[in-house]
Amino acid sequence: MSRPGGGSRLFRPFRLPRAWGLDLRPVRAAVGAGVLLSALRACLQWVAPVPLKLVFDSVLGHHPLPGVLSWMPATPMARLVVLTAAMVTIAVLLGLTAYGATAFLASAGQRVVYELRCRLFAHLSVQSRSFHQRRTQGDLLARLGGDVQAMQTVVVNVVPIAVENALTVTGMVVIMLVLDWQFSLLALSLLPVLLLLVRHYLAAIKQAQRRARRVEGAATTAAQQVLTALPVVQASGTEGLEVDRYGALAREGLDANRRAVVLQSRFTPLVTVVMTCSTALVTLVGAHDVLTGRLTAGDLLLFGAYFRGMYTPARQLAKLAGMLGRGQASAERVTEILRTHEEVPRPYVARTSAVVAGRITFDRVTFAHPGEAPVLSDVLLDVEPGERRAFVGATGSGKSTLLRLVPRFTDPTAGAVRLDGIDLREFDLDWLRQQVAWVPQELALLRPTAWENIVYGSRWTSRADAVAAARAVGVHEVIAGLRDGYDTEVGEAGSQLSGGQRQCIALARAMARDTPILLLDEPTTGLDASTRSVVVEALDRLSEGRTTLTVTHQLGAVADGYRISVLSRGRIIEDGTHHELLGSGTAYRDLYLADLPPAGAGVHHLSVVGRAGTGD
């Protein structure tokens, strides 16, 4: 394997970058067998033209056989039979070795691409939230799907040919130089022109394919966004606008692909012209040498066969240039992702704890995205084990960011978050997240049925465990009342369920995880009154005995049993119970008064403060 940055540009797609981090040991045997068969095939191709040369020189002509073939029959017809049989035998062996080499190398290539696809998916799954917030899902899916597929096409179709041709051409050039170095140099005189053409057109085709892959990723993103928000698009009557937008991106990709096709259509005939000129030159000079007696007719046939075999890779490269350029561009896009490391750091020596009390301390925590103003500033807060703590405040005040620090979806830029007095960054990350149950405002449903989503991520895995968790949290009637009960197919991302039904599954999932720490992000937002009452009762059961952190805009949900922290511009400006803050907290009292219905409305309940659905 060539070192990074070295090697011919023509073979860059066949070199595995270090960023891929693949273990090639499982494919070593297949690669070794493929290379061995390719080498054998190359040797057969070196000797394949020899019988024909001997037919012309020692059967049709009167040149004596080489000493190593003195055992052959003396009569021309008998020699012809032997040489013909040799030609057939070599052809059969060429076919068998070609099949074996292609099968082994293509199989190894498929395995490498499979490992790369899994490696890429695993790499994406551990990147930080900020990484995924900056990149679109459509583009990442295009890299995981279309780009890897393009690389697979190159690996399966081009790599076996490249290995075989490299061995064959090397041997043929050496043999030609040994037989007649002057004539060989003449035959190779136009090779630099061919190499310049290959370099120029492959670079141009790769550039066009790089642009095409980028635009196709943008088109996939646009389609994914529209299909995800299709009800909004249809309600807004903007289907035509989105179709035009998608069409513009698809047209840009079409133009880039068309550019690559045009370049390839120029490249192929130019290669043919250069090869024809070389062939004409070899024929002219070779025929002259035969007439003058410098070469035999068989020698000319042998040189011609080697010459054609030597230029075969150029013809194949011309035919596969588009595929190769697409594979190179895709490899660059995949490598660019794999070279990006924004994982949450894991400690070299990770700690765990047999007993978790659940004390959470925010020790002068500051958090800011790179180049932006702080979202949190010098937050100092101690949450006792089993305490229920609510974070309230205006949108953008930093409430949800505080929650995301606890399971280490991100880390503070200054200060520390501690669990039972120990910095979270010292704990094993997987262990830490096993101590936390997260109930988001919008639950992501990843499994086909309701019960499978309930036990997702817990140590319990059976349907009975899902039912027990739902009963324990008090949402059994809601889930049992679904179309097919616990076996209801939830649809993509839970599209077949209402918001309240999804939230009940989220609460049952949190109960099934049975963790000492519970994080609730707007757990009752968007629910109707009857469903809200079920969810509130379930939250009371779920949070009992657990350290519970809740982000909410609905102050009524945390009026009793919670200690409340009011945030403003990333700082905690007030802290206390509901009644304490009403008596002394100006900011909390303003939020509470803003919650009250207008005078004369005749409705006495707390409404939503701020906008639902915001992830501040």
C-alpha positions in Angstrom: 0.0 0.0 0.0 1.4 3.4 -1.0 1.9 6.0 1.6 -0.6 8.9 1.7 0.3 11.5 -0.8 2.5 9.2 -2.9 1.9 7.0 -5.9 0.5 7.6 -9.4 -2.6 9.7 -9.7 -4.1 7.0 -11.8 -4.2 4.5 -8.9 -5.4 6.8 -6.1 -8.9 5.2 -6.0 -7.3 1.8 -5.3 -5.3 2.9 -2.3 -7.1 2.8 1.0 -6.7 6.1 3.0 -5.7 5.8 6.6 -8.9 7.7 7.5 -10.9 4.7 6.5 -9.5 2.7 9.4 -10.4 -0.7 7.9 -9.1 -4.1 9.1 -8.1 -5.9 5.9 -7.0 -9.1 7.6 -10.3 -10.9 6.7 -9.7 -10.3 3.0 -6.0 -11.0 2.8 -6.5 -14.6 1.7 -8.9 -13.6 -1.1 -6.7 -10.7 -2.2 -3.6 -13.0 -2.2 -5.5 -15.6 -4.3 -6.7 -13.0 -6.7 -3.3 -11.5 -7.2 -1.7 -14.9 -7.6 -4.3 -15.8 -10.3 -3.8 -12.4 -11.9 0.0 -13.0 -12.0 -0.6 -16.5 -13.5 -2.9 -15.0 -16.1 -0.3 -12.3 -16.9 2.3 -15.0 -17.4 -0.1 -16.8 -19.8 -0.7 -13.6 -21.7 3.0 -13.2 -22.1 3.3 -16.6 -23.8 -0.1 -16.6 -25.5 1.3 -15.0 -28.8 4.3 -17.4 -28.9 2.5 -20.3 -30.6 1.2 -18.1 -33.4 4.8 -16.7 -33.9 6.1 -20.3 -34.2 3.3 -21.1 -36.7 4.5 -18.3 -38.9 8.2 -18.9 -38.4 8.6 -22.6 -38.0 5.5 -24.1 -39.8 4.8 -21.7 -42.6 8.5 -20.5 -42.7 11.8 -22.3 -42.4 13.2 -20.8 -39.2 14.4 -23.5 -36.7 12.6 -24.0 -33.4 14.2 -22.6 -30.2 16.3 -25.1 -28.4 13.8 -25.6 -25.6 11.2 -26.8 -28.1 13.5 -29.3 -29.9 11.3 -32.1 -28.7 8.4 -31.0 -31.0 7.7 -33.1 -34.2 9.7 -32.4 -37.2 6.9 -32.4 -39.8 5.0 -29.0 -40.3 1.5 -30.6 -39.9 2.5 -32.3 -36.6 4.0 -29.0 -35.3 0.8 -27.2 -36.4 -1.4 -29.6 -34.4 0.8 -29.2 -31.3 0.9 -25.4 -31.5 -2.8 -25.2 -32.1 -3.4 -27.4 -29.1 -1.1 -25.1 -27.1 -3.1 -22.1 -28.2 -6.4 -23.7 -27.1 -4.9 -24.8 -23.8 -3.6 -21.3 -23.1 -7.0 -19.8 -24.0 -8.8 -22.2 -21.5 -6.3 -21.4 -18.8 -6.7 -17.7 -19.5 -10.4 -18.0 -19.0 -10.1 -20.0 -15.8 -7.6 -17.7 -14.3 -9.6 -14.6 -15.3 -12.7 -16.1 -13.6 -10.8 -17.0 -10.4 -9.0 -13.7 -10.2 -12.1 -11.6 -10.8 -14.1 -13.7 -8.3 -11.5 -13.4 -5.5 -10.7 -9.7 -6.0 -14.3 -8.7 -6.5 -15.3 -10.6 -3.4 -12.6 -9.0 -1.4 -13.6 -5.6 -2.8 -17.2 -6.2 -1.8 -16.1 -7.1 1.7 -14.0 -3.9 1.9 -16.9 -1.8 0.7 -19.2 -3.5 3.2 -16.7 -2.8 6.0 -16.4 0.8 4.8 -20.2 1.3 4.8 -20.4 0.0 8.4 -17.4 2.1 9.4 -19.0 5.2 7.9 -22.3 4.5 9.6 -20.6 3.9 13.0 -18.5 7.1 12.5 -21.6 9.1 11.9 -23.5 7.6 14.8 -20.9 8.8 17.4 -20.4 12.4 16.1 -21.6 15.2 18.3 -24.9 17.0 17.9 -23.2 20.1 16.6 -21.7 18.0 13.8 -25.1 16.8 12.7 -26.7 20.2 13.2 -24.2 21.7 10.7 -24.7 18.9 8.1 -27.9 18.0 6.3 -29.3 14.5 6.6 -29.8 14.2 2.9 -26.1 14.8 2.2 -25.0 12.3 4.8 -27.5 9.7 3.4 -26.1 10.4 -0.1 -22.6 9.7 1.1 -23.7 6.6 3.0 -25.7 5.3 0.0 -24.8 6.7 -3.4 -21.2 7.5 -2.8 -20.4 4.1 -1.2 -22.3 2.4 -4.1 -20.2 4.3 -6.7 -17.0 3.2 -4.9 -18.3 -0.4 -4.8 -18.9 -0.2 -8.6 -15.3 0.9 -9.1 -13.9 -1.8 -6.7 -15.8 -4.6 -8.4 -15.4 -3.6 -12.0 -12.1 -1.7 -12.1 -9.8 -3.0 -9.5 -9.6 -6.6 -10.8 -8.9 -5.2 -14.3 -6.3 -2.8 -12.9 -4.4 -5.5 -11.0 -4.3 -7.8 -14.0 -3.3 -5.1 -16.4 -0.6 -3.8 -14.2 1.0 -7.3 -14.0 0.5 -7.9 -17.7 1.8 -4.6 -19.0 4.9 -4.8 -16.8 5.8 -8.2 -18.1 5.2 -7.3 -21.7 7.3 -4.2 -21.6 10.2 -6.1 -20.0 9.9 -8.9 -22.7 9.7 -6.4 -25.5 12.8 -4.5 -24.2 14.7 -7.8 -23.9 13.8 -9.0 -27.4 14.5 -5.7 -29.2 15.0 -2.6 -27.1 15.2 -0.2 -30.1 12.0 -1.4 -31.7 10.3 -1.4 -28.2 11.3 2.3 -27.6 9.8 3.1 -31.0 6.6 1.3 -30.1 6.4 3.2 -26.8 7.3 6.6 -28.3 3.7 7.9 -28.2 3.1 6.6 -24.7 3.8 10.0 -23.0 1.1 11.6 -25.2 -1.3 8.9 -24.0 -0.4 9.4 -20.4 -0.9 13.2 -20.7 -4.4 12.6 -22.2 -5.3 10.2 -19.4 -4.2 12.5 -16.7 -6.0 15.6 -18.2 -9.3 13.9 -18.9 -9.5 11.8 -15.8 -8.9 15.0 -13.7 -11.6 16.8 -15.7 -14.1 13.9 -15.4 -13.4 13.6 -11.7 -14.1 17.3 -11.2 -17.4 17.0 -13.1 -18.4 14.0 -11.1 -17.4 15.7 -7.8 -19.8 18.5 -8.7 -22.4 16.0 -9.7 -22.1 14.1 -6.4 -22.3 17.4 -4.4 -25.4 18.5 -6.2 -27.0 15.1 -6.0 -26.5 15.3 -2.2 -28.2 18.6 -2.1 -31.1 17.2 -4.2 -31.4 14.3 -1.8 -31.5 16.8 1.1 -34.2 18.8 -0.6 -36.3 15.7 -1.2 -35.9 14.5 2.3 -36.9 17.8 3.8 -40.0 18.1 1.6 -41.1 14.5 2.2 -40.6 14.9 6.0 -42.6 18.1 6.1 -45.1 17.1 3.3 -48.2 18.1 5.4 -46.8 21.6 5.8 -45.9 21.8 2.1 -49.4 20.7 1.0 -51.1 23.0 3.5 -49.1 25.9 2.2 -49.9 25.0 -1.4 -46.2 25.2 -2.3 -45.9 21.8 -4.0 -45.1 23.4 -7.3 -42.4 25.6 -5.7 -40.7 22.6 -4.1 -40.9 20.6 -7.3 -39.3 23.5 -9.2 -36.6 23.7 -6.5 -35.9 20.0 -6.7 -35.9 20.1 -10.4 -33.3 22.9 -10.5 -31.0 20.9 -8.3 -31.6 17.7 -10.4 -30.9 19.8 -13.6 -27.6 21.0 -12.1 -26.6 17.4 -11.4 -27.7 16.4 -14.9 -25.5 19.2 -16.4 -22.5 18.0 -14.3 -23.1 14.3 -15.4 -23.5 15.4 -19.0 -20.2 17.3 -18.8 -18.6 14.1 -17.6 -20.2 12.1 -20.5 -19.0 14.7 -23.0 -15.4 14.6 -21.7 -15.5 10.8 -21.9 -16.8 10.9 -25.4 -13.8 13.1 -26.3 -11.4 11.0 -24.4 -12.2 7.6 -26.0 -11.6 8.6 -29.6 -8.5 10.5 -28.7 -7.1 7.4 -27.1 -8.1 5.4 -30.2 -6.3 7.9 -32.5 -3.1 7.8 -30.4 -3.2 4.0 -30.4 -3.9 3.9 -34.1 -0.9 6.1 -34.8 1.3 3.9 -32.6 0.0 0.8 -34.4 0.7 2.4 -37.8 4.2 3.4 -36.8 4.9 -0.1 -35.5 3.5 -1.7 -38.6 5.5 0.6 -40.9 8.8 0.1 -39.2 8.2 -3.6 -38.4 7.2 -4.5 -41.9 10.3 -2.7 -43.2 12.5 -4.7 -40.8 10.8 -7.9 -41.9 11.5 -7.1 -45.6 15.1 -6.3 -44.8 15.5 -9.5 -42.7 16.1 -7.8 -39.4 12.9 -9.3 -38.0 10.9 -12.4 -38.9 7.2 -12.3 -39.6 6.6 -14.1 -36.3 8.6 -11.5 -34.4 6.4 -8.8 -35.9 3.3 -10.7 -34.9 4.7 -11.2 -31.4 5.5 -7.5 -31.0 2.1 -6.6 -32.4 0.4 -8.8 -29.8 2.4 -7.4 -27.0 1.8 -3.9 -28.3 -2.0 -4.5 -28.3 -1.9 -6.0 -24.9 0.2 -3.1 -23.5 -2.4 -0.6 -24.8 -5.4 -2.6 -23.7 -5.5 -0.8 -20.3 -5.7 2.5 -22.0 -8.8 1.3 -24.0 -10.4 0.0 -20.9 -9.6 3.1 -19.0 -11.3 5.2 -21.7 -14.4 3.1 -21.4 -14.5 3.2 -17.6 -13.4 6.8 -17.2 -16.8 8.0 -16.1 -17.2 5.2 -13.6 -13.7 5.8 -12.3 -14.2 9.6 -12.0 -17.4 9.0 -10.1 -15.7 6.6 -7.8 -12.8 8.9 -7.1 -15.2 11.8 -6.3 -17.2 9.6 -4.0 -14.1 8.3 -2.3 -13.1 11.9 -1.5 -16.5 12.7 -0.1 -16.5 9.6 2.1 -12.9 10.2 3.2 -13.7 13.9 4.1 -16.4 12.6 6.5 -14.2 9.9 8.1 -11.4 12.5 8.6 -13.8 14.7 10.6 -13.7 13.8 14.3 -16.2 15.5 16.5 -17.0 12.7 18.8 -17.6 13.3 22.5 -14.2 12.6 24.0 -13.9 9.3 26.0 -11.5 9.0 28.9 -8.5 6.7 28.6 -9.3 5.2 32.0 -13.1 5.3 32.3 -14.9 5.1 35.6 -18.1 3.5 36.5 -20.0 3.3 39.8 -21.8 0.4 41.4 -24.2 2.8 43.2 -25.6 6.1 41.7 -27.2 8.5 44.2 -28.1 10.9 41.4 -26.7 14.2 42.7 -26.1 16.5 39.7 -23.9 19.6 40.0 -23.4 22.3 37.4 -20.1 23.8 38.5 -19.7 27.2 36.9 -20.7 25.8 33.5 -20.3 27.8 30.4 -21.2 26.6 26.9 -20.7 28.3 23.6 -20.7 27.2 20.0 -17.4 28.1 18.2 -17.4 31.7 17.2 -20.7 32.5 18.9 -21.9 34.1 22.0 -22.3 31.9 25.1 -25.5 29.9 25.4 -24.8 29.3 29.1 -22.7 31.5 31.3 -21.2 30.5 34.7 -24.2 28.3 35.8 -23.8 27.2 39.4 -26.4 24.7 40.5 -26.7 21.7 42.8 -29.5 19.2 42.2 -30.0 16.8 45.2 -30.6 13.0 44.6 -34.3 12.4 43.9 -35.0 16.1 43.5 -37.4 17.3 40.8 -35.9 20.4 39.2 -37.6 22.4 36.4 -36.0 24.9 34.1 -38.2 27.7 32.8 -37.5 30.9 30.9 -37.9 32.5 27.5 -37.0 30.7 24.3 -33.2 30.7 23.8 -32.3 31.1 27.4 -30.3 27.8 27.5 -32.7 25.4 29.2 -32.4 22.5 26.7 -28.7 23.0 26.5 -28.4 22.3 30.3 -30.3 19.0 29.7 -28.0 18.0 26.9 -24.9 18.4 29.1 -26.0 15.6 31.4 -25.8 12.6 29.0 -22.8 14.4 27.4 -24.5 15.0 24.0 -22.1 17.9 24.3 -19.6 19.1 26.8 -19.2 22.5 28.5 -16.6 24.8 27.2 -15.8 25.9 30.7 -16.6 24.4 34.1 -17.9 20.9 34.7 -21.0 18.9 35.2 -20.7 16.4 38.0 -22.5 13.2 39.0 -22.2 12.4 42.7 -19.2 14.8 42.8 -17.3 13.3 39.8 -16.8 15.1 36.5 -19.0 13.4 33.9 -16.0 13.4 31.5 -14.3 10.8 33.8 -17.1 8.2 33.4 -17.4 5.6 30.7 -19.7 7.2 28.2 -21.8 4.2 27.5 -22.2 3.5 31.3 -23.1 7.2 31.9 -25.9 7.1 29.3 -27.3 3.9 30.8 -28.0 6.0 33.9 -30.1 8.5 32.1 -33.6 8.2 30.5 -34.4 11.0 28.1 -38.0 11.9 27.2 -37.8 14.4 24.3 -40.7 16.5 23.0 -40.7 14.6 19.7 -39.9 10.9 20.3 -37.9 9.1 17.6 -39.5 5.7 17.0 -37.0 3.3 15.5 -38.7 -0.1 15.6 -41.7 -1.3 13.7 -44.1 -2.0 16.6 -45.2 -0.1 19.8 -43.8 -2.7 22.2 -40.4 -3.0 20.5 -40.0 0.8 20.8 -40.9 0.6 24.5 -38.0 -1.9 25.3 -35.6 -0.2 22.9 -32.4 0.6 24.8 -33.4 -1.2 28.0 -32.1 -4.5 29.4 -35.6 -5.9 29.1 -36.4 -7.2 25.6 -39.7 -9.0 25.6 -43.3 -8.0 24.8 -44.3 -8.8 28.4 -41.6 -6.4 29.7 -43.0 -3.6 27.5 -46.5 -4.3 28.9 -45.2 -4.3 32.5 -43.4 -0.9 31.9 -46.5 0.7 30.4 -48.6 -0.6 33.4 -46.1 0.7 35.9 -46.1 4.2 34.4 -49.8 4.3 33.9 -50.2 4.4 30.1 -51.2 0.8 29.5 -54.8 1.8 28.5 -53.5 4.3 25.9 -51.2 1.8 24.2 -53.6 -1.2 24.5 -56.2 1.0 22.8 -54.1 1.4 19.7 -55.4 -0.3 16.5 -53.4 -3.5 17.2 -52.5 -2.7 20.7 -48.8 -3.3 21.6 -48.3 -4.9 18.1 -49.4 -1.7 16.3 -47.1 -0.8 13.4 -46.0 2.8 14.3 -45.0 3.8 10.8 -41.9 5.8 9.8 -40.8 8.0 12.7 -44.2 7.2 14.4 -46.3 8.7 11.7 -49.2 6.4 12.4 -49.5 7.6 16.0 -50.7 10.9 17.5 -48.4 13.1 19.5 -50.0 11.9 22.8 -49.6 8.2 21.8 -46.0 8.8 21.0 -45.4 10.5 24.3 -47.0 7.6 26.2 -44.6 5.3 24.4 -41.7 7.6 25.4 -42.8 7.5 29.1 -43.1 3.7 29.0 -39.6 3.5 27.4 -38.2 5.6 30.2 -39.8 3.4 32.8 -38.4 0.3 31.1 -34.9 1.8 31.2 -35.3 2.2 35.0 -32.5 4.8 35.4 -31.7 7.0 38.4 -31.7 10.2 36.3 -34.7 11.3 34.2 -34.5 14.2 31.7 -37.8 15.6 30.4 -37.8 18.1 27.5 -41.3 19.7 27.1 -43.1 16.5 28.0 -46.6 17.9 27.8 -46.4 20.4 25.0 -49.0 20.0 22.3 -51.2 17.5 24.1 -54.9 17.8 24.5 -56.4 18.2 28.0 -57.3 14.5 28.5 -54.0 13.2 27.2 -52.1 15.8 29.2 -53.7 14.6 32.4 -52.7 11.0 31.6 -49.1 12.1 30.9 -48.9 14.3 34.0 -49.9 11.4 36.2 -47.5 9.2 34.4 -44.7 11.7 34.9 -45.4 11.7 38.6 -45.0 7.9 38.8 -42.0 8.0 36.5 -40.1 10.7 38.4 -40.7 9.2 41.9 -37.4 8.5 43.5 -35.4 9.7 40.5 -33.4 12.9 40.0 -35.6 14.6 37.5 -34.7 17.6 35.3 -37.5 19.1 33.3 -37.6 21.8 30.7 -41.0 23.3 30.2 -42.9 26.4 29.1 -46.1 25.1 30.9 -45.7 26.4 34.5 -48.8 24.5 35.7 -47.0 21.2 35.1 -44.3 22.1 37.7 -46.2 24.1 40.2 -46.2 21.3 42.8 -43.3 19.2 43.9 -40.7 20.9 41.8 -37.9 23.3 42.6 -37.8 25.8 39.7 -34.8 27.6 38.2 -35.5 30.6 35.9 -33.0 31.2 33.1 -32.3 34.3 31.2 -29.6 34.7 28.6 -27.8 31.6 29.8 -27.8 32.5 33.5 -29.9 31.3 36.4 -31.5 34.5 37.7 -34.1 33.1 40.2 -34.4 29.8 42.0 -37.0 28.4 44.4 -40.4 26.7 44.7 -43.5 27.9 42.8 -44.9 29.8 45.8 -41.5 31.2 46.8 -40.9 32.6 43.4 -44.4 34.1 43.1 -43.7 36.0 46.3 -40.2 37.2 45.5 -39.3 36.3 41.9 -39.9 39.1 39.5 -39.0 37.2 36.4 -41.0 34.1 37.4 -44.0 36.2 38.4 -43.9 37.9 35.0 -44.0 34.5 33.3 -46.8 33.4 35.5 -48.9 36.5 34.8 -48.3 36.1 31.1 -49.7 32.6 31.5 -53.0 33.8 32.9 -55.9 33.9 30.5 -57.3 37.4 29.6 -59.8 38.9 32.0 -63.3 37.6 31.5 -62.2 34.5 29.6 -63.8 32.4 32.3 -61.0 29.8 32.0 -58.7 29.3 34.9 -55.7 27.3 33.8 -52.1 27.9 32.9 -51.4 28.2 29.2 -48.2 27.6 27.3 -45.5 30.2 27.9 -43.3 30.8 24.8 -43.4 28.7 21.7 -43.7 25.0 21.8 -41.3 22.9 19.9 -38.2 25.1 20.4 -35.0 23.5 21.3 -33.3 26.4 23.2 
